[in-house]
Amino acid sequence: MPRYFFHVHDGSERPDTDGTDLAGMGQVRSEAVHLTGEILRDMGGRFWWLPEWRLTVTDETGAEVLGLRVSANQPG
């Protein structure tokens, strides 16, 4: 089973050095959304002070296979 790495970029770089074995891109997408939700929930109000939050997923060769970007906007 291929291994995928979920790297978090939230003002600092948090590389995933362990990776996760997943059967294919359907599982990769599901895991990316699930992980993003967990991290944003745990961040609470700190999220509003970041210009952008990003998750990058790479395969075993280091090639990016997908990414998620989340940004907040609080006018006025």
C-alpha positions in Angstrom: 0.0 0.0 0.0 1.4 3.5 -0.8 2.4 5.8 1.9 1.3 9.4 2.0 2.6 12.4 4.0 0.3 15.1 5.4 2.3 18.3 5.9 0.8 21.3 7.8 1.7 24.9 6.9 0.2 27.3 9.5 2.8 30.0 9.9 5.3 27.4 10.6 6.2 24.2 8.8 5.1 20.9 10.3 6.3 18.1 8.1 4.8 14.6 8.5 7.9 12.3 8.8 5.9 9.2 9.5 3.3 9.1 6.8 0.1 7.0 6.5 -0.5 3.9 4.3 -3.6 4.4 2.2 -5.1 2.4 -0.6 -5.6 5.2 -3.0 -6.7 8.8 -3.7 -10.2 8.3 -2.3 -8.7 7.5 1.0 -6.1 10.3 0.7 -8.9 12.9 0.1 -11.0 11.6 3.0 -8.0 11.6 5.4 -7.0 15.1 4.3 -10.5 16.5 5.0 -10.7 14.6 8.3 -7.3 15.8 9.5 -8.0 19.3 8.4 -11.2 19.3 10.5 -9.4 18.0 13.6 -6.6 20.5 13.4 -8.9 23.5 12.8 -11.1 22.4 15.7 -8.1 22.1 18.0 -6.8 25.5 16.9 -10.0 27.2 18.1 -9.8 31.0 17.8 -6.1 31.0 16.9 -7.2 30.2 13.3 -8.6 33.7 12.8 -5.1 35.3 13.2 -3.4 33.2 10.5 -3.3 34.6 7.0 -3.7 31.1 5.6 -3.7 27.5 6.7 -2.6 24.8 4.3 -2.2 21.0 4.2 0.0 19.5 1.5 -0.1 15.8 0.8 2.9 14.1 -0.9 3.6 10.6 -2.0 6.6 8.5 -1.1 8.6 10.2 -3.9 7.9 13.6 -2.4 5.5 14.6 -5.3 2.5 16.6 -4.2 -0.7 14.7 -4.8 -3.2 17.2 -3.3 -3.5 20.2 -1.1 -6.1 22.0 0.9 -6.0 25.8 1.6 -8.2 27.4 4.3 -8.3 31.1 4.9 -10.5 33.3 7.1 -11.9 36.7 6.4 -13.4 38.9 9.1 -14.3 42.3 7.5 -14.5 45.4 9.5 
